[in-house]
Amino acid sequence: MEWLGNFFTQEPFSIAIPVIIIISVFIYAARRAHIKHIARIKQIDDRYIQQNISRHND
């Protein structure tokens, strides 16, 4: 276990940088999915509003 201690004391960024990159990729993917979801919900709401308007005009 001494080699593990030496690894972390000598190269702390060798673990931190890949972890930060992976977390950043997940955050980007989640944000992109959220934006697509919001756009889809808006599209559904717009269709629903248009249907209600056309029903009231008939």
DRENZA-845199 format. One record per residue (C-alpha): residue in three letters; x, y, z. Coordinates in steps of 0.02 Angstrom, whole numbers, plus 32768, in hexadecimal, padded with zeros to 4 digits. Each point is the difference from the previous one (the first is absolute). Layout:
# DRENZA-845199
ALAXYZ ...
# end
This chain:
# DRENZA-845199
MET800080008000 GLU809780708008 TRP800080137F42 LEU7F4E80418008 GLY80308084807F ASN809480337F95 PHE7F9280097F66 PHE7F8480778053 THR80858070804D GLN8066800D7F60 GLU7F74800B7F7E PRO7F608042804F PHE7FC6804A7F5A SER800C7F597FA8 ILE7F5F7FCC8056 ALA7FAC80AA8013 ILE800980367F4B PRO7FAB7F657FB5 VAL7F7A80058087 ILE7FDE80B77FDB ILE7FF67FDB7F46 ILE7F867F70801A ILE7F9280688073 SER8002808F7F83 VAL7FC87F8D7F74 PHE7F6F7FC1806A ILE7FCD80B1802F TYR800580357F49 ALA7F977F697FCC ALA7F81801F808A ARG7FF180B87FD3 ARG7FE97FD77F48 ALA7F7B7F7E8028 HIS7FA7807C8071 ILE7FFD80857F78 LYS7FBA7F827F83 HIS7F7D7FCB807F ILE7FCA80B4801F ALA7FF1801C7F44 ARG7F967F637FEE ILE7F8E80348090 LYS7FEA80AD7FB1 GLN7FD57FAF7F5A ILE7F7C7F938052 ASP7FB88096805E ASP7FF580647F5F ARG7FA17F747FA9 TYR7F897FF18094 ILE7FDF80BC8001 GLN7FE180007F43 GLN7F847F718011 ASN7FA2805A808A ILE7FF980A27F9B SER7FBE7FA57F66 ARG7F7A7FA98069 HIS7FC580A4804A ASN7FF680527F54 ASP7F937F757FB8 
# end
